[in-house]
Amino acid sequence: MGMIFGKISVETPKYQLLKTTPDYEIRKYPPCVIAQVTYNPSQFKGNKDGGFMILANYIGALGNPQNKMPETIAMTAPVITKSSPSSEKIAMTAPVVTKSGDEGSVMVMEFILPDKYNKAEEAPEPVDERVVIREERERKYGVVKFSGSATEEVVAERVGKLKEVLERDGVKIVGEYLLGRFNPPWTLPMFKTNEVMIPVE
């Protein structure tokens, strides 16, 4: 019942808060281990979150874990999604992070694995070869949090405004945005928590 009203009861990434302003936060995240899938949304009839099922099967969120241990891995948030150039080959926590692209774009979805996995080789090996386990280095983001449904229009508006205030304050942007979504689809829209995250120097 709590999840319907936006309760976040899973592990979320730890971070160091470097700066707070009325418009955004600057956060530093430590290294982590990620399960990642790269896919074309057209394979899932336009569902840009089609990779979710692949990753959920890997950790065992929907039944038997599809990894070689087999070991059930705790869900964390967010789930992370972003666009990836079609030419790029990329070898649950909350929030879920997504980045939308055009119809021809390739999407990347990531689950941040629980803190107990410090190295990629410590995580169970996936059965599905589409799932890649990799290590993420320490990184910094400019972040803005918002509630409601993370539609493409809303996200685009938040990203544009965040870029504007970061540039205004002399913060150097060093990559494309991520969208982090902390709640399952059945959470009532008004109670959903989302974050737009832009990599900064």
FIRO-301430 format. One record per residue (C-alpha): residue number from 1; x, y, z. Coordinates in Angstrom, 3 decimals, always signed. Layout:
N
<node><vexgu>NUM</vexgu><x>X</x><y>Y</y><z>Z</z></node>
...
This chain:
201
<node><vexgu>1</vexgu><x>+0.000</x><y>+0.000</y><z>+0.000</z></node>
<node><vexgu>2</vexgu><x>+2.852</x><y>+2.348</y><z>+0.852</z></node>
<node><vexgu>3</vexgu><x>+4.256</x><y>+2.127</y><z>-2.686</z></node>
<node><vexgu>4</vexgu><x>+0.971</x><y>+3.434</y><z>-4.115</z></node>
<node><vexgu>5</vexgu><x>+1.523</x><y>+6.571</y><z>-2.037</z></node>
<node><vexgu>6</vexgu><x>+5.177</x><y>+6.943</y><z>-2.999</z></node>
<node><vexgu>7</vexgu><x>+6.933</x><y>+5.251</y><z>-0.068</z></node>
<node><vexgu>8</vexgu><x>+10.500</x><y>+4.377</y><z>-1.106</z></node>
<node><vexgu>9</vexgu><x>+11.471</x><y>+1.271</y><z>+0.849</z></node>
<node><vexgu>10</vexgu><x>+14.463</x><y>+0.044</y><z>-1.174</z></node>
<node><vexgu>11</vexgu><x>+18.145</x><y>+0.970</y><z>-0.996</z></node>
<node><vexgu>12</vexgu><x>+19.043</x><y>+4.239</y><z>-2.698</z></node>
<node><vexgu>13</vexgu><x>+22.537</x><y>+5.459</y><z>-3.653</z></node>
<node><vexgu>14</vexgu><x>+24.569</x><y>+7.277</y><z>-1.038</z></node>
<node><vexgu>15</vexgu><x>+26.054</x><y>+10.618</y><z>-2.065</z></node>
<node><vexgu>16</vexgu><x>+27.876</x><y>+13.639</y><z>-0.663</z></node>
<node><vexgu>17</vexgu><x>+26.006</x><y>+16.915</y><z>-0.946</z></node>
<node><vexgu>18</vexgu><x>+28.506</x><y>+19.494</y><z>-2.241</z></node>
<node><vexgu>19</vexgu><x>+26.213</x><y>+22.463</y><z>-2.838</z></node>
<node><vexgu>20</vexgu><x>+22.571</x><y>+23.409</y><z>-2.329</z></node>
<node><vexgu>21</vexgu><x>+20.785</x><y>+26.290</y><z>-4.025</z></node>
<node><vexgu>22</vexgu><x>+17.077</x><y>+27.103</y><z>-4.393</z></node>
<node><vexgu>23</vexgu><x>+17.297</x><y>+25.715</y><z>-7.952</z></node>
<node><vexgu>24</vexgu><x>+19.439</x><y>+22.568</y><z>-7.696</z></node>
<node><vexgu>25</vexgu><x>+21.914</x><y>+20.438</y><z>-5.745</z></node>
<node><vexgu>26</vexgu><x>+25.446</x><y>+19.373</y><z>-6.662</z></node>
<node><vexgu>27</vexgu><x>+26.094</x><y>+15.805</y><z>-5.498</z></node>
<node><vexgu>28</vexgu><x>+29.127</x><y>+13.525</y><z>-5.547</z></node>
<node><vexgu>29</vexgu><x>+28.378</x><y>+9.815</y><z>-5.869</z></node>
<node><vexgu>30</vexgu><x>+30.928</x><y>+7.133</y><z>-4.941</z></node>
<node><vexgu>31</vexgu><x>+31.856</x><y>+4.263</y><z>-7.282</z></node>
<node><vexgu>32</vexgu><x>+29.191</x><y>+1.575</y><z>-7.706</z></node>
<node><vexgu>33</vexgu><x>+28.386</x><y>-1.566</y><z>-9.676</z></node>
<node><vexgu>34</vexgu><x>+25.661</x><y>-1.432</y><z>-12.326</z></node>
<node><vexgu>35</vexgu><x>+23.640</x><y>-3.989</y><z>-14.287</z></node>
<node><vexgu>36</vexgu><x>+22.963</x><y>-2.491</y><z>-17.711</z></node>
<node><vexgu>37</vexgu><x>+21.014</x><y>-3.367</y><z>-20.836</z></node>
<node><vexgu>38</vexgu><x>+21.134</x><y>-1.546</y><z>-24.187</z></node>
<node><vexgu>39</vexgu><x>+18.111</x><y>-1.944</y><z>-26.456</z></node>
<node><vexgu>40</vexgu><x>+16.032</x><y>-0.401</y><z>-29.198</z></node>
<node><vexgu>41</vexgu><x>+12.574</x><y>+0.610</y><z>-27.926</z></node>
<node><vexgu>42</vexgu><x>+11.044</x><y>-0.464</y><z>-31.258</z></node>
<node><vexgu>43</vexgu><x>+11.734</x><y>-4.069</y><z>-30.226</z></node>
<node><vexgu>44</vexgu><x>+9.270</x><y>-3.514</y><z>-27.386</z></node>
<node><vexgu>45</vexgu><x>+6.547</x><y>-1.846</y><z>-29.474</z></node>
<node><vexgu>46</vexgu><x>+7.739</x><y>+1.627</y><z>-28.542</z></node>
<node><vexgu>47</vexgu><x>+7.982</x><y>+0.951</y><z>-24.793</z></node>
<node><vexgu>48</vexgu><x>+11.094</x><y>+2.886</y><z>-23.809</z></node>
<node><vexgu>49</vexgu><x>+11.276</x><y>+0.943</y><z>-20.540</z></node>
<node><vexgu>50</vexgu><x>+11.299</x><y>-2.436</y><z>-22.286</z></node>
<node><vexgu>51</vexgu><x>+14.704</x><y>-3.169</y><z>-20.834</z></node>
<node><vexgu>52</vexgu><x>+13.195</x><y>-3.208</y><z>-17.342</z></node>
<node><vexgu>53</vexgu><x>+11.960</x><y>-6.799</y><z>-17.678</z></node>
<node><vexgu>54</vexgu><x>+15.398</x><y>-7.998</y><z>-18.777</z></node>
<node><vexgu>55</vexgu><x>+17.070</x><y>-6.471</y><z>-15.720</z></node>
<node><vexgu>56</vexgu><x>+14.251</x><y>-7.478</y><z>-13.360</z></node>
<node><vexgu>57</vexgu><x>+14.679</x><y>-11.085</y><z>-14.506</z></node>
<node><vexgu>58</vexgu><x>+18.439</x><y>-10.876</y><z>-13.879</z></node>
<node><vexgu>59</vexgu><x>+17.996</x><y>-9.859</y><z>-10.218</z></node>
<node><vexgu>60</vexgu><x>+15.036</x><y>-12.194</y><z>-9.645</z></node>
<node><vexgu>61</vexgu><x>+12.441</x><y>-9.478</y><z>-9.013</z></node>
<node><vexgu>62</vexgu><x>+9.840</x><y>-11.457</y><z>-10.999</z></node>
<node><vexgu>63</vexgu><x>+10.669</x><y>-15.010</y><z>-9.940</z></node>
<node><vexgu>64</vexgu><x>+13.774</x><y>-17.145</y><z>-10.359</z></node>
<node><vexgu>65</vexgu><x>+16.886</x><y>-14.958</y><z>-10.813</z></node>
<node><vexgu>66</vexgu><x>+18.363</x><y>-15.254</y><z>-14.289</z></node>
<node><vexgu>67</vexgu><x>+21.980</x><y>-15.343</y><z>-13.157</z></node>
<node><vexgu>68</vexgu><x>+24.439</x><y>-18.207</y><z>-12.855</z></node>
<node><vexgu>69</vexgu><x>+24.544</x><y>-18.427</y><z>-9.054</z></node>
<node><vexgu>70</vexgu><x>+21.465</x><y>-18.212</y><z>-9.024</z></node>
<node><vexgu>71</vexgu><x>+21.203</x><y>-15.419</y><z>-6.452</z></node>
<node><vexgu>72</vexgu><x>+18.325</x><y>-13.035</y><z>-5.794</z></node>
<node><vexgu>73</vexgu><x>+19.580</x><y>-9.449</y><z>-5.770</z></node>
<node><vexgu>74</vexgu><x>+17.701</x><y>-6.756</y><z>-3.869</z></node>
<node><vexgu>75</vexgu><x>+15.977</x><y>-4.098</y><z>-5.945</z></node>
<node><vexgu>76</vexgu><x>+17.314</x><y>-0.575</y><z>-5.504</z></node>
<node><vexgu>77</vexgu><x>+16.216</x><y>+2.813</y><z>-6.703</z></node>
<node><vexgu>78</vexgu><x>+16.441</x><y>+4.673</y><z>-8.936</z></node>
<node><vexgu>79</vexgu><x>+16.183</x><y>+2.806</y><z>-12.172</z></node>
<node><vexgu>80</vexgu><x>+18.286</x><y>+4.775</y><z>-14.634</z></node>
<node><vexgu>81</vexgu><x>+17.610</x><y>+5.250</y><z>-18.329</z></node>
<node><vexgu>82</vexgu><x>+19.359</x><y>+7.362</y><z>-20.922</z></node>
<node><vexgu>83</vexgu><x>+19.840</x><y>+7.587</y><z>-24.673</z></node>
<node><vexgu>84</vexgu><x>+22.870</x><y>+6.072</y><z>-26.338</z></node>
<node><vexgu>85</vexgu><x>+24.154</x><y>+6.724</y><z>-29.860</z></node>
<node><vexgu>86</vexgu><x>+23.325</x><y>+3.743</y><z>-32.062</z></node>
<node><vexgu>87</vexgu><x>+27.007</x><y>+3.357</y><z>-32.940</z></node>
<node><vexgu>88</vexgu><x>+28.053</x><y>+3.002</y><z>-29.312</z></node>
<node><vexgu>89</vexgu><x>+28.350</x><y>-0.536</y><z>-27.981</z></node>
<node><vexgu>90</vexgu><x>+28.033</x><y>-0.731</y><z>-24.226</z></node>
<node><vexgu>91</vexgu><x>+29.723</x><y>-3.811</y><z>-22.998</z></node>
<node><vexgu>92</vexgu><x>+16.859</x><y>-2.227</y><z>-8.263</z></node>
<node><vexgu>93</vexgu><x>+17.747</x><y>+0.767</y><z>-6.561</z></node>
<node><vexgu>94</vexgu><x>+15.787</x><y>+3.958</y><z>-6.560</z></node>
<node><vexgu>95</vexgu><x>+15.433</x><y>+6.091</y><z>-8.473</z></node>
<node><vexgu>96</vexgu><x>+14.943</x><y>+4.637</y><z>-11.902</z></node>
<node><vexgu>97</vexgu><x>+16.886</x><y>+6.813</y><z>-14.268</z></node>
<node><vexgu>98</vexgu><x>+15.834</x><y>+7.308</y><z>-17.877</z></node>
<node><vexgu>99</vexgu><x>+16.758</x><y>+9.439</y><z>-20.786</z></node>
<node><vexgu>100</vexgu><x>+14.397</x><y>+9.780</y><z>-23.715</z></node>
<node><vexgu>101</vexgu><x>+15.513</x><y>+10.004</y><z>-27.302</z></node>
<node><vexgu>102</vexgu><x>+13.931</x><y>+9.920</y><z>-30.727</z></node>
<node><vexgu>103</vexgu><x>+12.383</x><y>+6.795</y><z>-32.250</z></node>
<node><vexgu>104</vexgu><x>+15.627</x><y>+5.665</y><z>-33.834</z></node>
<node><vexgu>105</vexgu><x>+17.665</x><y>+6.021</y><z>-30.685</z></node>
<node><vexgu>106</vexgu><x>+19.077</x><y>+3.214</y><z>-28.612</z></node>
<node><vexgu>107</vexgu><x>+18.131</x><y>+3.282</y><z>-24.928</z></node>
<node><vexgu>108</vexgu><x>+20.261</x><y>+2.266</y><z>-21.972</z></node>
<node><vexgu>109</vexgu><x>+18.647</x><y>+1.161</y><z>-18.711</z></node>
<node><vexgu>110</vexgu><x>+20.592</x><y>+0.577</y><z>-15.522</z></node>
<node><vexgu>111</vexgu><x>+19.941</x><y>-0.936</y><z>-12.122</z></node>
<node><vexgu>112</vexgu><x>+22.415</x><y>+0.166</y><z>-9.463</z></node>
<node><vexgu>113</vexgu><x>+23.335</x><y>-2.991</y><z>-7.558</z></node>
<node><vexgu>114</vexgu><x>+23.292</x><y>-3.019</y><z>-3.738</z></node>
<node><vexgu>115</vexgu><x>+26.278</x><y>-1.628</y><z>-1.835</z></node>
<node><vexgu>116</vexgu><x>+27.549</x><y>-5.105</y><z>-0.926</z></node>
<node><vexgu>117</vexgu><x>+28.920</x><y>-5.492</y><z>-4.470</z></node>
<node><vexgu>118</vexgu><x>+32.148</x><y>-3.475</y><z>-4.647</z></node>
<node><vexgu>119</vexgu><x>+33.521</x><y>-4.894</y><z>-7.905</z></node>
<node><vexgu>120</vexgu><x>+31.836</x><y>-6.074</y><z>-11.112</z></node>
<node><vexgu>121</vexgu><x>+33.214</x><y>-9.592</y><z>-10.650</z></node>
<node><vexgu>122</vexgu><x>+31.483</x><y>-9.859</y><z>-7.252</z></node>
<node><vexgu>123</vexgu><x>+28.041</x><y>-9.612</y><z>-8.872</z></node>
<node><vexgu>124</vexgu><x>+26.386</x><y>-12.811</y><z>-10.151</z></node>
<node><vexgu>125</vexgu><x>+27.050</x><y>-13.441</y><z>-13.842</z></node>
<node><vexgu>126</vexgu><x>+23.954</x><y>-12.854</y><z>-16.009</z></node>
<node><vexgu>127</vexgu><x>+22.414</x><y>-15.708</y><z>-17.988</z></node>
<node><vexgu>128</vexgu><x>+21.071</x><y>-13.243</y><z>-20.578</z></node>
<node><vexgu>129</vexgu><x>+24.020</x><y>-11.937</y><z>-22.622</z></node>
<node><vexgu>130</vexgu><x>+22.203</x><y>-8.618</y><z>-23.118</z></node>
<node><vexgu>131</vexgu><x>+22.845</x><y>-7.815</y><z>-19.434</z></node>
<node><vexgu>132</vexgu><x>+26.275</x><y>-6.278</y><z>-18.815</z></node>
<node><vexgu>133</vexgu><x>+27.765</x><y>-5.779</y><z>-15.354</z></node>
<node><vexgu>134</vexgu><x>+30.098</x><y>-2.811</y><z>-15.083</z></node>
<node><vexgu>135</vexgu><x>+31.658</x><y>-0.478</y><z>-12.566</z></node>
<node><vexgu>136</vexgu><x>+30.751</x><y>+3.209</y><z>-12.441</z></node>
<node><vexgu>137</vexgu><x>+33.453</x><y>+5.612</y><z>-11.288</z></node>
<node><vexgu>138</vexgu><x>+32.968</x><y>+8.438</y><z>-8.807</z></node>
<node><vexgu>139</vexgu><x>+30.897</x><y>+11.143</y><z>-10.473</z></node>
<node><vexgu>140</vexgu><x>+29.258</x><y>+14.514</y><z>-9.830</z></node>
<node><vexgu>141</vexgu><x>+25.795</x><y>+15.617</y><z>-10.912</z></node>
<node><vexgu>142</vexgu><x>+23.703</x><y>+18.727</y><z>-10.873</z></node>
<node><vexgu>143</vexgu><x>+20.329</x><y>+17.427</y><z>-9.654</z></node>
<node><vexgu>144</vexgu><x>+16.785</x><y>+18.695</y><z>-9.485</z></node>
<node><vexgu>145</vexgu><x>+14.029</x><y>+16.665</y><z>-7.830</z></node>
<node><vexgu>146</vexgu><x>+10.375</x><y>+16.817</y><z>-8.878</z></node>
<node><vexgu>147</vexgu><x>+7.130</x><y>+14.941</y><z>-8.305</z></node>
<node><vexgu>148</vexgu><x>+4.424</x><y>+13.796</y><z>-10.697</z></node>
<node><vexgu>149</vexgu><x>+4.603</x><y>+11.889</y><z>-13.967</z></node>
<node><vexgu>150</vexgu><x>+7.931</x><y>+12.198</y><z>-15.791</z></node>
<node><vexgu>151</vexgu><x>+6.521</x><y>+12.781</y><z>-19.267</z></node>
<node><vexgu>152</vexgu><x>+8.902</x><y>+13.740</y><z>-22.077</z></node>
<node><vexgu>153</vexgu><x>+7.567</x><y>+17.297</y><z>-22.029</z></node>
<node><vexgu>154</vexgu><x>+8.035</x><y>+17.696</y><z>-18.263</z></node>
<node><vexgu>155</vexgu><x>+11.521</x><y>+16.164</y><z>-18.369</z></node>
<node><vexgu>156</vexgu><x>+12.590</x><y>+18.361</y><z>-21.295</z></node>
<node><vexgu>157</vexgu><x>+11.427</x><y>+21.446</y><z>-19.391</z></node>
<node><vexgu>158</vexgu><x>+13.291</x><y>+20.397</y><z>-16.213</z></node>
<node><vexgu>159</vexgu><x>+16.467</x><y>+19.598</y><z>-18.152</z></node>
<node><vexgu>160</vexgu><x>+16.381</x><y>+22.931</y><z>-19.973</z></node>
<node><vexgu>161</vexgu><x>+15.909</x><y>+24.876</y><z>-16.758</z></node>
<node><vexgu>162</vexgu><x>+18.618</x><y>+22.916</y><z>-14.916</z></node>
<node><vexgu>163</vexgu><x>+21.134</x><y>+23.513</y><z>-17.735</z></node>
<node><vexgu>164</vexgu><x>+20.277</x><y>+27.206</y><z>-17.674</z></node>
<node><vexgu>165</vexgu><x>+20.877</x><y>+27.641</y><z>-13.932</z></node>
<node><vexgu>166</vexgu><x>+24.056</x><y>+25.528</y><z>-13.952</z></node>
<node><vexgu>167</vexgu><x>+25.507</x><y>+27.627</y><z>-16.783</z></node>
<node><vexgu>168</vexgu><x>+24.387</x><y>+30.814</y><z>-15.023</z></node>
<node><vexgu>169</vexgu><x>+26.384</x><y>+29.761</y><z>-11.953</z></node>
<node><vexgu>170</vexgu><x>+29.467</x><y>+28.779</y><z>-13.950</z></node>
<node><vexgu>171</vexgu><x>+29.084</x><y>+25.031</y><z>-13.431</z></node>
<node><vexgu>172</vexgu><x>+30.561</x><y>+23.099</y><z>-16.361</z></node>
<node><vexgu>173</vexgu><x>+28.278</x><y>+20.423</y><z>-17.866</z></node>
<node><vexgu>174</vexgu><x>+30.219</x><y>+17.342</y><z>-19.032</z></node>
<node><vexgu>175</vexgu><x>+27.577</x><y>+14.939</y><z>-20.334</z></node>
<node><vexgu>176</vexgu><x>+23.978</x><y>+14.143</y><z>-21.183</z></node>
<node><vexgu>177</vexgu><x>+21.219</x><y>+14.083</y><z>-18.593</z></node>
<node><vexgu>178</vexgu><x>+19.806</x><y>+11.044</y><z>-16.812</z></node>
<node><vexgu>179</vexgu><x>+16.287</x><y>+10.618</y><z>-15.512</z></node>
<node><vexgu>180</vexgu><x>+15.950</x><y>+8.852</y><z>-12.186</z></node>
<node><vexgu>181</vexgu><x>+12.586</x><y>+7.394</y><z>-11.237</z></node>
<node><vexgu>182</vexgu><x>+12.138</x><y>+6.151</y><z>-7.686</z></node>
<node><vexgu>183</vexgu><x>+8.687</x><y>+4.567</y><z>-7.812</z></node>
<node><vexgu>184</vexgu><x>+6.937</x><y>+1.705</y><z>-9.601</z></node>
<node><vexgu>185</vexgu><x>+4.383</x><y>+2.498</y><z>-12.328</z></node>
<node><vexgu>186</vexgu><x>+1.415</x><y>+1.885</y><z>-10.009</z></node>
<node><vexgu>187</vexgu><x>+2.387</x><y>+4.727</y><z>-7.636</z></node>
<node><vexgu>188</vexgu><x>-0.181</x><y>+7.515</y><z>-7.853</z></node>
<node><vexgu>189</vexgu><x>+1.325</x><y>+10.250</y><z>-10.098</z></node>
<node><vexgu>190</vexgu><x>+1.152</x><y>+12.985</y><z>-7.455</z></node>
<node><vexgu>191</vexgu><x>+3.289</x><y>+10.867</y><z>-5.111</z></node>
<node><vexgu>192</vexgu><x>+6.001</x><y>+9.888</y><z>-7.603</z></node>
<node><vexgu>193</vexgu><x>+9.577</x><y>+11.063</y><z>-7.013</z></node>
<node><vexgu>194</vexgu><x>+11.840</x><y>+11.798</y><z>-9.984</z></node>
<node><vexgu>195</vexgu><x>+15.237</x><y>+13.393</y><z>-10.477</z></node>
<node><vexgu>196</vexgu><x>+16.907</x><y>+14.943</y><z>-13.476</z></node>
<node><vexgu>197</vexgu><x>+20.687</x><y>+14.518</y><z>-13.166</z></node>
<node><vexgu>198</vexgu><x>+23.263</x><y>+16.274</y><z>-15.359</z></node>
<node><vexgu>199</vexgu><x>+26.950</x><y>+15.267</y><z>-15.117</z></node>
<node><vexgu>200</vexgu><x>+29.139</x><y>+18.208</y><z>-14.081</z></node>
<node><vexgu>201</vexgu><x>+32.847</x><y>+18.799</y><z>-13.674</z></node>
